[in-house]
Amino acid sequence: MKRILLCLALLPGAAHAAAWTVPKGRWQSFTGMIYSDASRAFDAHGDASWPETFRRILLTTDTEYGLTGRLTLFVRTETAYVHVRDAVTPSTTAYDNAVEAGARWRIARGILAAYDVLSLEVSGRKAGAFNFAYSADAHAGGEDAGLRLLYGRGFRLGKRDGFLDIEAGYRFLSPPRPDQTAIDLTTGLWLDRRWMVMAQSFNLVGSAATPPYRFFRMHKLELSAVYRIGRGWALQAGGFLSPTGINALEERGVQVSLWNDL
């Protein structure tokens, strides 16, 4: 049976402005690079026992514009360089691109706290095989569309400001790929006027699948630091790993991104 190539497409970082919308007439941009690799993959029982060689460099851009105070438009791009090899299939090296466009609408604010917000995000995406979470063919690109509900709120820990962002989404993928459900959690805490630390959890679960695709479950944990360079500019750097999964890579990696608020 042909071994299925497992490719990760989640952006393990604060690649967008979470539940909050951009003020009217303002721009935000995020430009990043992610390097990740894996030497094993989790099998159908969740054991990291399948030998797998995987390396990926992912270049990302995310540009957002506040059309109104409640409506933010965005465009996201990815360029991936991937090398993958296992004990069954030949070695594969590929370059893939993806582009996504959509909008985030602030539904309400002040729901459970004075400074919280609830938003809905809608997007459409076209991507190469290695920009999808799961691929059975290194040359099989496709499309997907997604809905995402986002909740964000600020908090105080002593004299320090922090935030919490909770997101749940569903993506409709072009056949034969299975649809996906995502649940992502992010929390950040400003240590002082220049430094913030963030902890994130990214979780993706596939729906019922037909061959050559299979059910999969991916989980990532990331810890990063953000340094405010100057007015409107910040630099994020961090690392991530996959502690568990089903039919997914035991992946680890590092990422760096430049944030700009115009």
Secondary structure, DSSP 4 states (H G I P E B T S, - for coil): -PPPP-------S--S-TTPPPPTT-EEEEEEEEEEEEEEEE-TTS-EEEEEEEEEEEEEEEEEEESSSSEEEEEEEEEEEEEEEESSSPPEEEEEEEEEEEEEEEEEESSSSTT-EEEEEEEEEEE-GGGSS--S-TT--EEEEEEEEEEEEEEEETTEEEEEEEEEEEEEEPTTSPPEEEEEEEEEEESSSSEEEEEEEEEEEE-S--TT----EEEEEEEEEEEEEETTEEEEEEEEE---EESEE--EEEEEEEEEE-
